[in-house]
Amino acid sequence: MGFKVRKKRRFKSAERFVKQMKEIQEEAKAALVKAQEDIKRYVDKHRSEVVEYKEGSLVLLSIKDLKWQMVGR
């Protein structure tokens, strides 16, 4: 048993569809890159300097958000 060889046919509508999907994909990628750059630019603009602490530095801590449990009372 052998395979029948079919003539290669071109499906123009399928080729157009694939081409259109590739173009849409490229546009979407470009839009994502631009959005990422815009967000980075905004965040970098509003970022404050980072305070670096060294071992032995004295700092003040707030306990307002800590939940205390009274054990044995």
C-alpha positions as CSV (number, residue, x, y, z in Angstrom):
1,M,0.0,0.0,0.0
2,G,1.3,3.3,-0.9
3,F,0.3,6.9,-0.2
4,K,-1.3,8.8,-3.0
5,V,0.5,12.0,-3.7
6,R,-1.8,15.0,-3.9
7,K,-1.1,18.1,-5.8
8,K,0.0,20.9,-3.6
9,R,-2.9,23.4,-3.5
10,R,-2.7,26.9,-2.2
11,F,-5.5,28.0,0.0
12,K,-5.4,31.8,-0.4
13,S,-7.9,32.5,2.3
14,A,-5.9,30.4,4.8
15,E,-2.7,32.2,3.8
16,R,-4.3,35.6,4.2
17,F,-5.6,34.5,7.6
18,V,-2.2,33.4,8.8
19,K,-0.6,36.6,7.5
20,Q,-3.2,38.7,9.3
21,M,-2.7,36.8,12.6
22,K,1.0,37.3,12.4
23,E,0.5,41.0,11.8
24,I,-1.9,41.2,14.7
25,Q,0.6,39.3,16.9
26,E,3.4,41.7,16.0
27,E,1.2,44.7,16.8
28,A,0.2,43.2,20.1
29,K,3.9,42.6,21.0
30,A,4.8,46.2,20.1
31,A,1.9,47.5,22.2
32,L,3.0,45.4,25.2
33,V,6.6,46.6,24.9
34,K,5.4,50.2,24.7
35,A,3.2,49.7,27.8
36,Q,6.0,48.2,29.7
37,E,8.3,51.1,28.8
38,D,5.6,53.6,29.8
39,I,5.0,51.9,33.2
40,K,8.8,51.7,33.9
41,R,9.2,55.4,33.0
42,Y,6.3,56.4,35.3
43,V,7.6,54.2,38.2
44,D,11.2,55.4,37.9
45,K,10.0,59.0,37.9
46,H,8.1,58.5,41.2
47,R,10.6,56.3,42.9
48,S,12.2,57.7,46.0
49,E,15.8,57.1,47.1
50,V,16.3,53.9,49.0
51,V,17.6,54.3,52.5
52,E,20.3,51.8,53.3
53,Y,20.7,50.6,56.8
54,K,23.8,49.1,58.2
55,E,24.2,46.7,61.1
56,G,23.9,48.6,64.3
57,S,21.8,51.4,62.9
58,L,19.0,52.6,65.2
59,V,15.6,52.7,63.6
60,L,12.0,53.4,64.8
61,L,9.4,50.7,64.2
62,S,5.7,51.1,64.3
63,I,3.6,48.4,65.9
64,K,0.2,49.7,64.7
65,D,-0.3,46.9,62.2
66,L,0.9,44.0,64.5
67,K,-1.8,41.8,66.0
68,W,-0.9,41.0,69.6
69,Q,-2.1,37.8,71.2
70,M,-2.5,37.6,75.0
71,V,-1.4,34.1,75.9
72,G,-2.5,32.8,79.3
73,R,-4.5,35.8,80.3
